[in-house]
Amino acid sequence: MLQKSLAAAWFLRSGIQEPNGGVARYHRADLGRNLPVSTEITGYAASALMYLGEIEAARAAADYLVGMWDARAEAMPFEEGTPGYSYFFDNGIIIRGLLAVWRKTSAPEYLDTAVAVGRHMTRDFDNVRDFHPILALPGKTPVERDPLRWSRAPGCYQLKSAMAWHDLADVTGDIGFLVPYERMLEYSLDTWREFLPGHPDRVKVMDRLHAFCYFLEGMLPRCHEPRCRLALHDGIEQAAALAREIAPEFARSDVWAQLLRIRLYMEYLCILPLDRDAAAYEAEQLRTFETPDGGFRFGRRNGEWLPYMNPVSTAFAMQALAMWSGEPAAIAELV
Protein backbone atom coordinates (compact mmCIF):
# COMPACT_ATOMS: atom_id res chain seq x y z
CA MET A 1 0.00 0.00 0.00
CA LEU A 2 3.05 2.29 0.03
CA GLN A 3 2.43 3.92 -3.36
CA LYS A 4 -1.18 4.73 -2.54
CA SER A 5 -0.28 6.02 0.92
CA LEU A 6 2.31 8.40 -0.47
CA ALA A 7 -0.08 9.72 -3.10
CA ALA A 8 -2.83 10.17 -0.51
CA ALA A 9 -0.47 12.21 1.63
CA TRP A 10 0.35 14.45 -1.32
CA PHE A 11 -3.32 15.05 -2.21
CA LEU A 12 -4.22 15.82 1.40
CA ARG A 13 -1.21 17.89 2.49
CA SER A 14 0.11 19.64 -0.60
CA GLY A 15 -2.65 22.25 -0.72
CA ILE A 16 -3.65 21.22 -4.26
CA GLN A 17 -7.23 20.87 -2.96
CA GLU A 18 -8.61 24.23 -1.94
CA PRO A 19 -10.74 24.71 1.22
CA ASN A 20 -13.90 24.82 -0.96
CA GLY A 21 -13.17 21.27 -2.22
CA GLY A 22 -12.08 22.30 -5.70
CA VAL A 23 -8.73 21.08 -6.99
CA ALA A 24 -6.25 23.30 -8.80
CA ARG A 25 -5.10 22.47 -12.31
CA TYR A 26 -1.53 22.25 -11.06
CA HIS A 27 0.93 23.75 -8.62
CA ARG A 28 3.72 26.07 -9.77
CA ALA A 29 6.71 24.91 -7.73
CA ASP A 30 8.81 27.85 -8.90
CA LEU A 31 6.20 30.39 -7.78
CA GLY A 32 4.89 28.51 -4.77
CA ARG A 33 1.24 28.84 -5.76
CA ASN A 34 -1.64 26.96 -7.34
CA LEU A 35 -3.29 27.79 -10.62
CA PRO A 36 -7.08 28.27 -10.56
CA VAL A 37 -9.41 25.42 -9.71
CA SER A 38 -10.69 23.38 -12.65
CA THR A 39 -13.88 21.31 -12.65
CA GLU A 40 -12.19 18.66 -14.81
CA ILE A 41 -9.24 18.30 -12.44
CA THR A 42 -11.63 18.25 -9.48
CA GLY A 43 -13.46 15.37 -11.20
CA TYR A 44 -10.20 13.48 -11.62
CA ALA A 45 -9.33 14.17 -7.99
CA ALA A 46 -12.71 12.89 -6.78
CA SER A 47 -12.06 9.59 -8.56
CA ALA A 48 -8.47 9.41 -7.31
CA LEU A 49 -9.41 10.21 -3.71
CA MET A 50 -12.05 7.50 -3.71
CA TYR A 51 -9.49 5.06 -5.11
CA LEU A 52 -7.21 6.08 -2.24
CA GLY A 53 -9.98 5.62 0.33
CA GLU A 54 -10.03 9.32 1.27
CA ILE A 55 -13.81 9.64 1.38
CA GLU A 56 -14.06 12.98 3.18
CA ALA A 57 -11.77 14.74 0.69
CA ALA A 58 -13.55 12.99 -2.21
CA ARG A 59 -16.91 14.20 -0.95
CA ALA A 60 -15.57 17.75 -0.69
CA ALA A 61 -14.53 17.55 -4.35
CA ALA A 62 -17.91 16.13 -5.37
CA ASP A 63 -19.73 18.83 -3.37
CA TYR A 64 -17.74 21.47 -5.24
CA LEU A 65 -18.80 19.95 -8.56
CA VAL A 66 -22.45 19.85 -7.53
CA GLY A 67 -22.18 23.52 -6.65
CA MET A 68 -20.60 24.36 -10.01
CA TRP A 69 -23.48 22.90 -12.02
CA ASP A 70 -25.40 25.79 -13.58
CA ALA A 71 -29.00 24.58 -13.40
CA ARG A 72 -30.34 27.66 -15.18
CA ALA A 73 -28.05 27.27 -18.19
CA GLU A 74 -28.00 23.46 -17.83
CA ALA A 75 -24.24 23.45 -18.30
CA MET A 76 -21.04 22.67 -16.42
CA PRO A 77 -18.37 25.39 -16.79
CA PHE A 78 -14.73 24.38 -16.82
CA GLU A 79 -13.88 26.90 -14.11
CA GLU A 80 -15.38 29.78 -12.15
CA GLY A 81 -15.82 33.18 -13.76
CA THR A 82 -17.27 34.67 -16.92
CA PRO A 83 -17.29 34.49 -19.84
CA GLY A 84 -17.22 30.76 -19.46
CA TYR A 85 -16.70 27.64 -21.52
CA SER A 86 -17.79 24.04 -21.27
CA TYR A 87 -15.52 21.27 -22.58
CA PHE A 88 -16.90 17.97 -23.81
CA PHE A 89 -13.93 16.12 -22.39
CA ASP A 90 -14.14 17.76 -18.97
CA ASN A 91 -17.80 16.86 -18.58
CA GLY A 92 -17.16 13.15 -18.94
CA ILE A 93 -14.39 13.24 -16.35
CA ILE A 94 -16.65 15.17 -13.98
CA ILE A 95 -19.40 12.56 -14.35
CA ARG A 96 -16.99 9.73 -13.61
CA GLY A 97 -15.73 11.53 -10.50
CA LEU A 98 -19.26 12.14 -9.22
CA LEU A 99 -20.23 8.51 -9.84
CA ALA A 100 -17.12 7.26 -8.05
CA VAL A 101 -18.20 9.14 -4.91
CA TRP A 102 -21.88 8.23 -5.32
CA ARG A 103 -21.12 4.50 -5.48
CA LYS A 104 -19.63 4.67 -1.99
CA THR A 105 -21.89 7.26 -0.36
CA SER A 106 -25.23 6.84 -2.19
CA ALA A 107 -25.72 10.62 -1.86
CA PRO A 108 -28.46 11.39 -4.44
CA GLU A 109 -27.10 14.82 -5.36
CA TYR A 110 -24.00 13.23 -6.90
CA LEU A 111 -25.97 10.90 -9.13
CA ASP A 112 -28.50 13.60 -10.02
CA THR A 113 -25.73 15.99 -11.07
CA ALA A 114 -23.93 13.28 -13.03
CA VAL A 115 -27.11 12.50 -14.96
CA ALA A 116 -27.72 16.20 -15.64
CA VAL A 117 -24.17 16.65 -16.97
CA GLY A 118 -24.57 13.51 -19.11
CA ARG A 119 -27.70 14.92 -20.71
CA HIS A 120 -25.90 18.23 -21.24
CA MET A 121 -23.20 16.35 -23.17
CA THR A 122 -25.75 14.52 -25.32
CA ARG A 123 -27.97 17.53 -26.00
CA ASP A 124 -25.48 20.35 -26.50
CA PHE A 125 -22.26 18.88 -27.94
CA ASP A 126 -23.74 16.70 -30.69
CA ASN A 127 -22.53 17.60 -34.18
CA VAL A 128 -24.03 14.73 -36.22
CA ARG A 129 -20.67 13.21 -37.22
CA ASP A 130 -18.63 14.13 -34.15
CA PHE A 131 -19.00 16.09 -30.92
CA HIS A 132 -18.01 19.73 -30.44
CA PRO A 133 -14.93 19.94 -28.20
CA ILE A 134 -15.78 23.34 -26.61
CA LEU A 135 -18.90 25.44 -26.20
CA ALA A 136 -18.98 29.11 -25.19
CA LEU A 137 -21.39 29.85 -22.37
CA PRO A 138 -24.08 30.88 -21.76
CA GLY A 139 -25.21 30.53 -25.38
CA LYS A 140 -23.58 27.11 -25.89
CA THR A 141 -22.16 28.17 -29.22
CA PRO A 142 -19.31 26.03 -30.63
CA VAL A 143 -15.84 27.53 -30.30
CA GLU A 144 -13.71 27.68 -33.44
CA ARG A 145 -11.74 24.48 -33.91
CA ASP A 146 -7.97 24.23 -34.28
CA PRO A 147 -6.70 20.97 -35.82
CA LEU A 148 -3.20 21.51 -34.40
CA ARG A 149 -4.47 21.81 -30.81
CA TRP A 150 -5.96 18.50 -29.79
CA SER A 151 -8.09 20.01 -27.00
CA ARG A 152 -9.73 22.35 -29.52
CA ALA A 153 -10.57 19.71 -32.10
CA PRO A 154 -12.72 16.59 -32.05
CA GLY A 155 -10.86 13.32 -32.05
CA CYS A 156 -10.50 9.78 -30.80
CA TYR A 157 -9.27 11.05 -27.41
CA GLN A 158 -12.87 12.04 -26.60
CA LEU A 159 -13.68 8.35 -26.15
CA LYS A 160 -12.28 8.45 -22.59
CA SER A 161 -14.87 11.07 -21.71
CA ALA A 162 -17.60 9.22 -23.59
CA MET A 163 -17.13 6.32 -21.14
CA ALA A 164 -19.22 8.45 -18.77
CA TRP A 165 -22.28 7.69 -20.92
CA HIS A 166 -21.51 3.98 -20.60
CA ASP A 167 -21.23 4.40 -16.82
CA LEU A 168 -24.53 6.30 -16.65
CA ALA A 169 -26.32 3.59 -18.62
CA ASP A 170 -24.98 1.03 -16.18
CA VAL A 171 -26.04 2.83 -12.98
CA THR A 172 -29.37 4.27 -14.19
CA GLY A 173 -30.56 1.50 -16.50
CA ASP A 174 -31.18 4.11 -19.20
CA ILE A 175 -29.78 2.42 -22.31
CA GLY A 176 -30.28 5.64 -24.21
CA PHE A 177 -26.92 6.73 -22.79
CA LEU A 178 -25.26 3.88 -24.70
CA VAL A 179 -26.20 5.36 -28.09
CA PRO A 180 -23.77 8.33 -28.01
CA TYR A 181 -21.01 6.13 -26.53
CA GLU A 182 -21.36 3.71 -29.44
CA ARG A 183 -21.33 6.61 -31.89
CA MET A 184 -18.14 7.95 -30.37
CA LEU A 185 -16.59 4.49 -30.40
CA GLU A 186 -17.30 4.04 -34.11
CA TYR A 187 -16.00 7.52 -34.91
CA SER A 188 -12.83 6.88 -32.89
CA LEU A 189 -12.17 3.50 -34.49
CA ASP A 190 -12.59 5.10 -37.92
CA THR A 191 -10.23 8.01 -37.24
CA TRP A 192 -7.62 7.02 -34.63
CA ARG A 193 -4.86 6.26 -37.13
CA GLU A 194 -4.97 9.92 -38.22
CA PHE A 195 -4.32 11.28 -34.72
CA LEU A 196 -0.57 10.62 -34.47
CA PRO A 197 1.80 12.24 -34.96
CA GLY A 198 -0.63 15.05 -35.85
CA HIS A 199 1.81 17.95 -35.38
CA PRO A 200 5.16 18.98 -36.91
CA ASP A 201 6.58 19.91 -33.47
CA ARG A 202 7.83 16.83 -31.61
CA VAL A 203 7.06 18.46 -28.25
CA LYS A 204 3.44 18.79 -29.33
CA VAL A 205 3.48 15.16 -30.45
CA MET A 206 4.27 14.16 -26.85
CA ASP A 207 1.24 16.19 -25.74
CA ARG A 208 -0.84 14.35 -28.31
CA LEU A 209 0.44 11.03 -26.98
CA HIS A 210 -1.18 11.91 -23.66
CA ALA A 211 -4.47 12.50 -25.48
CA PHE A 212 -4.05 9.39 -27.63
CA CYS A 213 -3.78 7.25 -24.50
CA TYR A 214 -7.25 8.52 -23.58
CA PHE A 215 -8.48 6.78 -26.73
CA LEU A 216 -6.88 3.52 -25.60
CA GLU A 217 -8.51 3.87 -22.18
CA GLY A 218 -11.88 4.72 -23.71
CA MET A 219 -12.08 1.30 -25.37
CA LEU A 220 -12.13 -0.55 -22.05
CA PRO A 221 -15.92 -1.16 -22.10
CA ARG A 222 -15.57 -2.87 -25.49
CA CYS A 223 -12.01 -4.21 -25.28
CA HIS A 224 -13.07 -7.82 -25.92
CA GLU A 225 -14.37 -6.91 -29.39
CA PRO A 226 -11.92 -7.84 -32.18
CA ARG A 227 -11.75 -4.37 -33.71
CA CYS A 228 -10.97 -2.79 -30.33
CA ARG A 229 -8.45 -5.49 -29.47
CA LEU A 230 -6.56 -4.76 -32.70
CA ALA A 231 -6.65 -1.00 -32.10
CA LEU A 232 -5.37 -1.51 -28.56
CA HIS A 233 -2.50 -3.71 -29.73
CA ASP A 234 -1.42 -1.41 -32.55
CA GLY A 235 -2.10 1.77 -30.60
CA ILE A 236 -0.02 0.74 -27.59
CA GLU A 237 2.89 -0.19 -29.83
CA GLN A 238 2.74 3.07 -31.78
CA ALA A 239 2.42 5.24 -28.67
CA ALA A 240 5.23 3.45 -26.83
CA ALA A 241 7.60 3.81 -29.78
CA LEU A 242 6.91 7.54 -30.11
CA ALA A 243 7.23 8.09 -26.34
CA ARG A 244 10.70 6.51 -26.29
CA GLU A 245 11.78 8.44 -29.37
CA ILE A 246 10.71 11.86 -28.08
CA ALA A 247 11.49 11.42 -24.36
CA PRO A 248 15.07 12.76 -24.50
CA GLU A 249 13.64 16.09 -25.70
CA PHE A 250 10.38 16.09 -23.75
CA ALA A 251 8.85 13.48 -21.46
CA ARG A 252 5.54 13.59 -19.58
CA SER A 253 4.93 11.45 -16.53
CA ASP A 254 1.29 10.95 -17.43
CA VAL A 255 2.20 9.36 -20.77
CA TRP A 256 4.44 6.77 -19.10
CA ALA A 257 1.70 6.15 -16.51
CA GLN A 258 -1.05 5.78 -19.09
CA LEU A 259 0.98 3.35 -21.18
CA LEU A 260 1.81 1.23 -18.14
CA ARG A 261 -1.78 1.24 -16.88
CA ILE A 262 -3.34 0.18 -20.16
CA ARG A 263 -0.79 -2.63 -20.60
CA LEU A 264 -1.61 -3.96 -17.14
CA TYR A 265 -5.35 -3.67 -17.68
CA MET A 266 -5.11 -5.58 -20.94
CA GLU A 267 -3.18 -8.37 -19.22
CA TYR A 268 -5.60 -8.45 -16.28
CA LEU A 269 -8.62 -8.68 -18.61
CA CYS A 270 -6.87 -11.33 -20.76
CA ILE A 271 -7.06 -9.11 -23.84
CA LEU A 272 -3.36 -8.81 -24.68
CA PRO A 273 -0.26 -10.52 -23.26
CA LEU A 274 1.95 -8.24 -21.22
CA ASP A 275 5.22 -7.09 -22.75
CA ARG A 276 7.01 -7.27 -19.41
CA ASP A 277 10.21 -5.62 -20.63
CA ALA A 278 8.29 -2.63 -22.01
CA ALA A 279 6.21 -2.35 -18.85
CA ALA A 280 9.31 -2.48 -16.65
CA TYR A 281 10.91 0.26 -18.72
CA GLU A 282 7.83 2.48 -18.41
CA ALA A 283 7.66 1.90 -14.65
CA GLU A 284 11.34 2.78 -14.34
CA GLN A 285 10.86 5.99 -16.31
CA LEU A 286 7.77 6.89 -14.30
CA ARG A 287 9.52 6.55 -10.95
CA THR A 288 12.04 9.23 -11.94
CA PHE A 289 9.23 11.81 -11.77
CA GLU A 290 8.26 11.06 -8.16
CA THR A 291 9.02 13.58 -5.43
CA PRO A 292 9.73 12.77 -1.76
CA ASP A 293 6.28 13.99 -0.68
CA GLY A 294 4.46 11.46 -2.90
CA GLY A 295 3.59 13.75 -5.81
CA PHE A 296 4.75 13.43 -9.41
CA ARG A 297 6.30 16.11 -11.58
CA PHE A 298 4.50 16.85 -14.80
CA GLY A 299 7.38 16.78 -17.27
CA ARG A 300 11.01 17.14 -18.21
CA ARG A 301 12.42 19.16 -21.15
CA ASN A 302 15.95 18.38 -22.33
CA GLY A 303 16.84 16.96 -18.94
CA GLU A 304 15.38 19.88 -16.94
CA TRP A 305 12.30 19.57 -14.74
CA LEU A 306 9.30 21.72 -15.61
CA PRO A 307 7.98 23.56 -12.53
CA TYR A 308 4.57 21.90 -12.46
CA MET A 309 3.10 19.48 -9.94
CA ASN A 310 0.03 18.06 -11.59
CA PRO A 311 -2.75 16.25 -9.68
CA VAL A 312 -3.68 14.22 -12.77
CA SER A 313 -0.08 13.11 -13.30
CA THR A 314 0.08 12.08 -9.65
CA ALA A 315 -3.22 10.17 -9.83
CA PHE A 316 -2.26 8.30 -13.01
CA ALA A 317 1.27 7.52 -11.80
CA MET A 318 0.07 6.37 -8.40
CA GLN A 319 -2.42 3.95 -9.92
CA ALA A 320 0.01 2.65 -12.54
CA LEU A 321 2.78 1.94 -10.03
CA ALA A 322 0.38 0.44 -7.50
CA MET A 323 -0.83 -1.96 -10.21
CA TRP A 324 2.73 -2.73 -11.30
CA SER A 325 3.85 -3.49 -7.75
CA GLY A 326 0.87 -5.79 -7.17
CA GLU A 327 -0.66 -3.85 -4.30
CA PRO A 328 -3.93 -5.39 -3.09
CA ALA A 329 -6.99 -3.99 -4.88
CA ALA A 330 -4.76 -1.96 -7.19
CA ILE A 331 -6.75 -3.13 -10.21
CA ALA A 332 -9.87 -1.02 -9.95
CA GLU A 333 -11.79 1.42 -12.12
CA LEU A 334 -9.48 3.60 -14.14
CA VAL A 335 -8.89 7.04 -12.60
C-alpha positions as CSV (number, residue, x, y, z in Angstrom):
1,M,0.0,0.0,0.0
2,L,3.0,2.3,0.0
3,Q,2.4,3.9,-3.4
4,K,-1.2,4.7,-2.5
5,S,-0.3,6.0,0.9
6,L,2.3,8.4,-0.5
7,A,-0.1,9.7,-3.1
8,A,-2.8,10.2,-0.5
9,A,-0.5,12.2,1.6
10,W,0.3,14.5,-1.3
11,F,-3.3,15.0,-2.2
12,L,-4.2,15.8,1.4
13,R,-1.2,17.9,2.5
14,S,0.1,19.6,-0.6
15,G,-2.6,22.3,-0.7
16,I,-3.7,21.2,-4.3
17,Q,-7.2,20.9,-3.0
18,E,-8.6,24.2,-1.9
19,P,-10.7,24.7,1.2
20,N,-13.9,24.8,-1.0
21,G,-13.2,21.3,-2.2
22,G,-12.1,22.3,-5.7
23,V,-8.7,21.1,-7.0
24,A,-6.3,23.3,-8.8
25,R,-5.1,22.5,-12.3
26,Y,-1.5,22.3,-11.1
27,H,0.9,23.7,-8.6
28,R,3.7,26.1,-9.8
29,A,6.7,24.9,-7.7
30,D,8.8,27.8,-8.9
31,L,6.2,30.4,-7.8
32,G,4.9,28.5,-4.8
33,R,1.2,28.8,-5.8
34,N,-1.6,27.0,-7.3
35,L,-3.3,27.8,-10.6
36,P,-7.1,28.3,-10.6
37,V,-9.4,25.4,-9.7
38,S,-10.7,23.4,-12.6
39,T,-13.9,21.3,-12.6
40,E,-12.2,18.7,-14.8
41,I,-9.2,18.3,-12.4
42,T,-11.6,18.2,-9.5
43,G,-13.5,15.4,-11.2
44,Y,-10.2,13.5,-11.6
45,A,-9.3,14.2,-8.0
46,A,-12.7,12.9,-6.8
47,S,-12.1,9.6,-8.6
48,A,-8.5,9.4,-7.3
49,L,-9.4,10.2,-3.7
50,M,-12.0,7.5,-3.7
51,Y,-9.5,5.1,-5.1
52,L,-7.2,6.1,-2.2
53,G,-10.0,5.6,0.3
54,E,-10.0,9.3,1.3
55,I,-13.8,9.6,1.4
56,E,-14.1,13.0,3.2
57,A,-11.8,14.7,0.7
58,A,-13.5,13.0,-2.2
59,R,-16.9,14.2,-1.0
60,A,-15.6,17.7,-0.7
61,A,-14.5,17.5,-4.3
62,A,-17.9,16.1,-5.4
63,D,-19.7,18.8,-3.4
64,Y,-17.7,21.5,-5.2
65,L,-18.8,19.9,-8.6
66,V,-22.4,19.8,-7.5
67,G,-22.2,23.5,-6.6
68,M,-20.6,24.4,-10.0
69,W,-23.5,22.9,-12.0
70,D,-25.4,25.8,-13.6
71,A,-29.0,24.6,-13.4
72,R,-30.3,27.7,-15.2
73,A,-28.1,27.3,-18.2
74,E,-28.0,23.5,-17.8
75,A,-24.2,23.5,-18.3
76,M,-21.0,22.7,-16.4
77,P,-18.4,25.4,-16.8
78,F,-14.7,24.4,-16.8
79,E,-13.9,26.9,-14.1
80,E,-15.4,29.8,-12.1
81,G,-15.8,33.2,-13.8
82,T,-17.3,34.7,-16.9
83,P,-17.3,34.5,-19.8
84,G,-17.2,30.8,-19.5
85,Y,-16.7,27.6,-21.5
86,S,-17.8,24.0,-21.3
87,Y,-15.5,21.3,-22.6
88,F,-16.9,18.0,-23.8
89,F,-13.9,16.1,-22.4
90,D,-14.1,17.8,-19.0
91,N,-17.8,16.9,-18.6
92,G,-17.2,13.1,-18.9
93,I,-14.4,13.2,-16.3
94,I,-16.7,15.2,-14.0
95,I,-19.4,12.6,-14.4
96,R,-17.0,9.7,-13.6
97,G,-15.7,11.5,-10.5
98,L,-19.3,12.1,-9.2
99,L,-20.2,8.5,-9.8
100,A,-17.1,7.3,-8.1
101,V,-18.2,9.1,-4.9
102,W,-21.9,8.2,-5.3
103,R,-21.1,4.5,-5.5
104,K,-19.6,4.7,-2.0
105,T,-21.9,7.3,-0.4
106,S,-25.2,6.8,-2.2
107,A,-25.7,10.6,-1.9
108,P,-28.5,11.4,-4.4
109,E,-27.1,14.8,-5.4
110,Y,-24.0,13.2,-6.9
111,L,-26.0,10.9,-9.1
112,D,-28.5,13.6,-10.0
113,T,-25.7,16.0,-11.1
114,A,-23.9,13.3,-13.0
115,V,-27.1,12.5,-15.0
116,A,-27.7,16.2,-15.6
117,V,-24.2,16.6,-17.0
118,G,-24.6,13.5,-19.1
119,R,-27.7,14.9,-20.7
120,H,-25.9,18.2,-21.2
121,M,-23.2,16.4,-23.2
122,T,-25.7,14.5,-25.3
123,R,-28.0,17.5,-26.0
124,D,-25.5,20.3,-26.5
125,F,-22.3,18.9,-27.9
126,D,-23.7,16.7,-30.7
127,N,-22.5,17.6,-34.2
128,V,-24.0,14.7,-36.2
129,R,-20.7,13.2,-37.2
130,D,-18.6,14.1,-34.2
131,F,-19.0,16.1,-30.9
132,H,-18.0,19.7,-30.4
133,P,-14.9,19.9,-28.2
134,I,-15.8,23.3,-26.6
135,L,-18.9,25.4,-26.2
136,A,-19.0,29.1,-25.2
137,L,-21.4,29.9,-22.4
138,P,-24.1,30.9,-21.8
139,G,-25.2,30.5,-25.4
140,K,-23.6,27.1,-25.9
141,T,-22.2,28.2,-29.2
142,P,-19.3,26.0,-30.6
143,V,-15.8,27.5,-30.3
144,E,-13.7,27.7,-33.4
145,R,-11.7,24.5,-33.9
146,D,-8.0,24.2,-34.3
147,P,-6.7,21.0,-35.8
148,L,-3.2,21.5,-34.4
149,R,-4.5,21.8,-30.8
150,W,-6.0,18.5,-29.8
151,S,-8.1,20.0,-27.0
152,R,-9.7,22.4,-29.5
153,A,-10.6,19.7,-32.1
154,P,-12.7,16.6,-32.0
155,G,-10.9,13.3,-32.1
156,C,-10.5,9.8,-30.8
157,Y,-9.3,11.1,-27.4
158,Q,-12.9,12.0,-26.6
159,L,-13.7,8.4,-26.1
160,K,-12.3,8.5,-22.6
161,S,-14.9,11.1,-21.7
162,A,-17.6,9.2,-23.6
163,M,-17.1,6.3,-21.1
164,A,-19.2,8.5,-18.8
165,W,-22.3,7.7,-20.9
166,H,-21.5,4.0,-20.6
167,D,-21.2,4.4,-16.8
168,L,-24.5,6.3,-16.7
169,A,-26.3,3.6,-18.6
170,D,-25.0,1.0,-16.2
171,V,-26.0,2.8,-13.0
172,T,-29.4,4.3,-14.2
173,G,-30.6,1.5,-16.5
174,D,-31.2,4.1,-19.2
175,I,-29.8,2.4,-22.3
176,G,-30.3,5.6,-24.2
177,F,-26.9,6.7,-22.8
178,L,-25.3,3.9,-24.7
179,V,-26.2,5.4,-28.1
180,P,-23.8,8.3,-28.0
181,Y,-21.0,6.1,-26.5
182,E,-21.4,3.7,-29.4
183,R,-21.3,6.6,-31.9
184,M,-18.1,8.0,-30.4
185,L,-16.6,4.5,-30.4
186,E,-17.3,4.0,-34.1
187,Y,-16.0,7.5,-34.9
188,S,-12.8,6.9,-32.9
189,L,-12.2,3.5,-34.5
190,D,-12.6,5.1,-37.9
191,T,-10.2,8.0,-37.2
192,W,-7.6,7.0,-34.6
193,R,-4.9,6.3,-37.1
194,E,-5.0,9.9,-38.2
195,F,-4.3,11.3,-34.7
196,L,-0.6,10.6,-34.5
197,P,1.8,12.2,-35.0
198,G,-0.6,15.0,-35.9
199,H,1.8,18.0,-35.4
200,P,5.2,19.0,-36.9
201,D,6.6,19.9,-33.5
202,R,7.8,16.8,-31.6
203,V,7.1,18.5,-28.3
204,K,3.4,18.8,-29.3
205,V,3.5,15.2,-30.4
206,M,4.3,14.2,-26.9
207,D,1.2,16.2,-25.7
208,R,-0.8,14.3,-28.3
209,L,0.4,11.0,-27.0
210,H,-1.2,11.9,-23.7
211,A,-4.5,12.5,-25.5
212,F,-4.0,9.4,-27.6
213,C,-3.8,7.2,-24.5
214,Y,-7.2,8.5,-23.6
215,F,-8.5,6.8,-26.7
216,L,-6.9,3.5,-25.6
217,E,-8.5,3.9,-22.2
218,G,-11.9,4.7,-23.7
219,M,-12.1,1.3,-25.4
220,L,-12.1,-0.6,-22.0
221,P,-15.9,-1.2,-22.1
222,R,-15.6,-2.9,-25.5
223,C,-12.0,-4.2,-25.3
224,H,-13.1,-7.8,-25.9
225,E,-14.4,-6.9,-29.4
226,P,-11.9,-7.8,-32.2
227,R,-11.7,-4.4,-33.7
228,C,-11.0,-2.8,-30.3
229,R,-8.4,-5.5,-29.5
230,L,-6.6,-4.8,-32.7
231,A,-6.7,-1.0,-32.1
232,L,-5.4,-1.5,-28.6
233,H,-2.5,-3.7,-29.7
234,D,-1.4,-1.4,-32.6
235,G,-2.1,1.8,-30.6
236,I,0.0,0.7,-27.6
237,E,2.9,-0.2,-29.8
238,Q,2.7,3.1,-31.8
239,A,2.4,5.2,-28.7
240,A,5.2,3.4,-26.8
241,A,7.6,3.8,-29.8
242,L,6.9,7.5,-30.1
243,A,7.2,8.1,-26.3
244,R,10.7,6.5,-26.3
245,E,11.8,8.4,-29.4
246,I,10.7,11.9,-28.1
247,A,11.5,11.4,-24.4
248,P,15.1,12.8,-24.5
249,E,13.6,16.1,-25.7
250,F,10.4,16.1,-23.7
251,A,8.9,13.5,-21.5
252,R,5.5,13.6,-19.6
253,S,4.9,11.4,-16.5
254,D,1.3,11.0,-17.4
255,V,2.2,9.4,-20.8
256,W,4.4,6.8,-19.1
257,A,1.7,6.2,-16.5
258,Q,-1.1,5.8,-19.1
259,L,1.0,3.4,-21.2
260,L,1.8,1.2,-18.1
261,R,-1.8,1.2,-16.9
262,I,-3.3,0.2,-20.2
263,R,-0.8,-2.6,-20.6
264,L,-1.6,-4.0,-17.1
265,Y,-5.4,-3.7,-17.7
266,M,-5.1,-5.6,-20.9
267,E,-3.2,-8.4,-19.2
268,Y,-5.6,-8.5,-16.3
269,L,-8.6,-8.7,-18.6
270,C,-6.9,-11.3,-20.8
271,I,-7.1,-9.1,-23.8
272,L,-3.4,-8.8,-24.7
273,P,-0.3,-10.5,-23.3
274,L,2.0,-8.2,-21.2
275,D,5.2,-7.1,-22.8
276,R,7.0,-7.3,-19.4
277,D,10.2,-5.6,-20.6
278,A,8.3,-2.6,-22.0
279,A,6.2,-2.4,-18.8
280,A,9.3,-2.5,-16.6
281,Y,10.9,0.3,-18.7
282,E,7.8,2.5,-18.4
283,A,7.7,1.9,-14.7
284,E,11.3,2.8,-14.3
285,Q,10.9,6.0,-16.3
286,L,7.8,6.9,-14.3
287,R,9.5,6.5,-10.9
288,T,12.0,9.2,-11.9
289,F,9.2,11.8,-11.8
290,E,8.3,11.1,-8.2
291,T,9.0,13.6,-5.4
292,P,9.7,12.8,-1.8
293,D,6.3,14.0,-0.7
294,G,4.5,11.5,-2.9
295,G,3.6,13.8,-5.8
296,F,4.7,13.4,-9.4
297,R,6.3,16.1,-11.6
298,F,4.5,16.8,-14.8
299,G,7.4,16.8,-17.3
300,R,11.0,17.1,-18.2
301,R,12.4,19.2,-21.1
302,N,16.0,18.4,-22.3
303,G,16.8,17.0,-18.9
304,E,15.4,19.9,-16.9
305,W,12.3,19.6,-14.7
306,L,9.3,21.7,-15.6
307,P,8.0,23.6,-12.5
308,Y,4.6,21.9,-12.5
309,M,3.1,19.5,-9.9
310,N,0.0,18.1,-11.6
311,P,-2.7,16.3,-9.7
312,V,-3.7,14.2,-12.8
313,S,-0.1,13.1,-13.3
314,T,0.1,12.1,-9.7
315,A,-3.2,10.2,-9.8
316,F,-2.3,8.3,-13.0
317,A,1.3,7.5,-11.8
318,M,0.1,6.4,-8.4
319,Q,-2.4,4.0,-9.9
320,A,0.0,2.7,-12.5
321,L,2.8,1.9,-10.0
322,A,0.4,0.4,-7.5
323,M,-0.8,-2.0,-10.2
324,W,2.7,-2.7,-11.3
325,S,3.8,-3.5,-7.8
326,G,0.9,-5.8,-7.2
327,E,-0.7,-3.8,-4.3
328,P,-3.9,-5.4,-3.1
329,A,-7.0,-4.0,-4.9
330,A,-4.8,-2.0,-7.2
331,I,-6.8,-3.1,-10.2
332,A,-9.9,-1.0,-10.0
333,E,-11.8,1.4,-12.1
334,L,-9.5,3.6,-14.1
335,V,-8.9,7.0,-12.6
